[in-house]
Amino acid sequence: MQYGKTQKPKGRLDGKVAFVTGAAGGLGRSHVQRMAEEGADLVIVDICRSVDTVPYAQSTPEDLRDAVAEVRDRGRRAVARQADVRDRATLQKAYDAGLAEFGKIDIVVANAGIAPLLVNDKVQAWHDAIDVNLTGTFHTIEVAIRSMVAARQGGSIVIVSSTAGLVGIGGASNGGLGYAASKHGVVGLMRTYANNLAPYNIRVNSVHPTGVATRMVADPAIVEFVARDPNLSGQAPNALPVRMIEPVDVSNAVLWLASDEARYITGVTLPVDAGFINRR
């Protein structure tokens, strides 16, 4: 009797390359870890500095280096660049560096985002939220689609929105209104790109998390915002008995949409919200 060697189970993203923005911390870091675990090589981008109207700590160059190390610890390769999604030329250079290294990009995760929710007196908070969350998503997709279409291999684009992209929450501040508008806006982008790119077998979807247990949500500024908003503080926000979900819960949804398991899923808004939206 002959016994073959035990083979490592095939990862759901084996042979794929993913481009992820906002990848050095929070949800982006979780997406990178999860995709690497499932066999993807990564092109990871983060601004790695603060935005003046954002009241919580943002990722650093050290965080980006740690994210690269985590990819390599999982047996995958990574290309990392500091880039601001508001700066399309620099973002294109970051994307092109990954494309040159790996020869293709199969998956795009437009994750970079900010939440200047408590900034009441600065119109700049509105502009920053729109510029990062909405225009930055537009830039992220635009720098990628030419090579994805030319490759004729299809692909998946996943936009990370929010429950604030489907219901009217975010507060009355300049930053909060900009956050809600931007997160709704990316749904319009998603639906239009889904139609535009369908002939090339490139799928486009969005995910909409409830509160996630990241460094941002634990920051005192965000805790104060939630305490002030009766829509969020007056009752348990989610239908299921959890106050917040974990980053990996969102990353698992992103992973599924990126994988061939969702090969005929396009143009959908996928809540990962423990029933938050259903209660509104």
N, C-alpha and C positions, 0 to 999 in steps of 0.2 A: 504494500500500500504506500502510495506517495502522498506526502503532505506538502502543500504549497505554502509559501510565506504568507503571513498575515498582511493584508494590504490595508494601508491607511484609507479610511472612508473618504470618498470624494467630497470636496467642499462645494458648496452651492455656487461659489463664484470662481471656481478653478479656471485659470486661463484668462480671467477678466482683469481689466485695469480701471480703477475708479478715481475720479477727480473730485475732491471734497474741499469746500471752502469753510472757513470758520472751524478749522480742524484741530487746533491746538488745545482746546478746552471744551468743557461742557458737553453738549450733545454731539458736536463734531468729533470730539476725541472718542466718544463712545462709538460713533459710526465707523471710524477708522479701525478701532480695535475689533469690532464685530466683523467687518468685511475682511480684514486680514485673517481672522480665525477661519473664515470660510474660503480662503484661497486667493483673494484678490491682491494684486499689487496696487500701491496707492500713490497718487499725486496729491499732496496735501498743502493747503494754503491757509495762511492766517495773517491778519494785520499785525498782531503781536505788539500792540500799543493801545493806549487809551483813546477814547473819543470824548471830547470835553463835556458833552451833555449827558454822558452815561454815568450814573452815580455809583456803579459797582465795579469791582476789579475785573480787568480783562486779561486775556492771555499774554504771555511773555515769550521772547525768543527761547528761553529755557523750556517752556511748555512745548514749543514746537519741536525742539530737539528730543524731548522725552517721548513725544508722539511717534517720531521716527524710530526711536529705540524700541518702542512697543511693537511696531510693525515688524521690525527685524527679529525681535524675540519670538514672534509667531511664525517665523520662517519665510516671510515675504519681503519684498523690496519696496523702497519708498523714495520718492523725490519730494523735497520740501522747499517752499519758497515763502518769504514774507511778501505779502501783497494785499493791497486794499481793494476790495471789490468795487469801490467807487471809481477806481483808476483803471479804465479798461485796457490801456496800453500795457501797464505793468502786469495786470492779470493775464493778458494774452501771452506775455513772455513766460510767466509761470506755467501756464498750460502747455505752451510749446516746448518748454524744457522737459516736461513729463512725456509729451508725445515723442520727442527725440530719443528719450531713454527707452521707452517701452514699445514704440512703434504704432501705438493705437490707444484710444480711450474708449471704453465700452459703456461706462456709467458716469453720470454727473450727479452729484448731490449738492444742490444749492442750499447750503445750511447757514452761511454767515448771516448774523442778524444782531440787532441791538434793541434794547427796551428802555428808552429814556422816559419812563412812565411818570416820574414825579417832577419833571421840569416844567413848571407852570408858566414862568415869566420869560422864557426865551423861545422866540419863534425858530431859532436855530435848531431846537430839539425836534420840531416838525420836519425840517429839512433833512436833518441827520437820519431820522427814522426812514423817511422816504428814500433818501439816497442810498443808504446801506441795504435796507430790507427789500425794496422794490427795484430800484435801478441796479443795485448790486446783483440781484437775481437775474435781471435782464442781461447784464454784462456776462455773468457766469455762463449762461446758456449760449449767448452769442459767440463767445470765444471758442466754444466747443463744437458747435453744430457743423461747421464747414468740414472738419476732418471726419466727424462721425458720418455725415452724409456721403462723403467721398469714399469712405471705407466699404460701404455697401454691406455692412455686417449688422445693421440694426443697432439697438442699444436702449438704455433706460435713463431717463432724467427724473430725479426726485427733488421736489421743492419742499423745504421744511417751512411750513406756515405755522399756524397756531389755532386754538379754538377762537381766538380773537379775529381770525380770518373768516369765520362762519357765523358768529353772533356779535352783537353790539356791546363789547366790553373793552376796557382800556382806560376808562376814566375821562376826565374833562381837561386835562393838562394838554399843552401843546405837544409834548412828547407822547402822551397816551393816545391822543387823536391820530398822530402820525403813525404810531404803532398799529392801531386798528386799521387805518386806511391802507397801510403798506401790506399788511397781512391779508386783507381782502384783495388788494391789487394783484398779488402774486397768483391768486386763483384765476383771475382773468388771463394772466400770462400763461398759466398752465393749460387752460382749456384751449387757448388759441394755438399754442405750440403743439398740443396734442393733435389737433387737426392738421396743422401745417406739416408736421413731421411724420404723420402716419404712413404716407406713401413710401417712406424710407425704412419702415418698420422700427422707428424710434418711438418709444412710449414715453409719455410725460404724465406724471401724477404729483399730487401734493399730500403731505401728512400734516395732521392738525393735533398737536399734543395739548393736553391739559397741563397743569402745573407739574414740572419735572424737578426732581431732587438734584439740582445742580448747584454749583457755587453761586450762580446768579440769583437763584430763587432764595437761597439762604442768606443773602446779603441783607443787612438791616434796612437799606433803602427800599428793597422790594417787599420785605416784611411789612414795612410802614405803609407802602402803597396798598397792599392787600387789606390791611386793617382799616384803611380809610374807605374802601369801596364796598358798599353794602351788598353788591351783587356777588362778591367773593367772600366776605367775612361773615355775613348774616346767617349762613347755614353751611353745612358740609357741601363743598362745591360740586363733588362728583356723586353720581348715583351709586356707584360701587363704594364700599366702605374703606376707601383710601383717600388720604388728604392729597398726596402727590404720588405720581408714578416714578419709576426709575429710568435713567437714561437708556438702559438696554431695552426697555419696552418700546421706545421709539425707534431705536436702532434695528430691532427685529422687524419692525414694519418697513423701514427703509430697505433693509436687506431683502425682504420678500419682494417688494416692488422692483428691486434691481435684478432679481434672479429670474431664471427662466420659468420658475413656478408661476410667475405673474405675466407670462408672455403675451396674453391677450387682454391685459388690464391697462387701459389708458384713459386719460381724461377724468380720473376720479379724485374726489377729496376724501381722504381716509382719516377719520378721527381715531386718535389713540388717546382716549380721554376719560376712560372709566365711567362713561355715561354722562359727562358734563353737559354736552350739547343737548342730549335728550331731556335734561331737566329744565332747559331754558324755556 
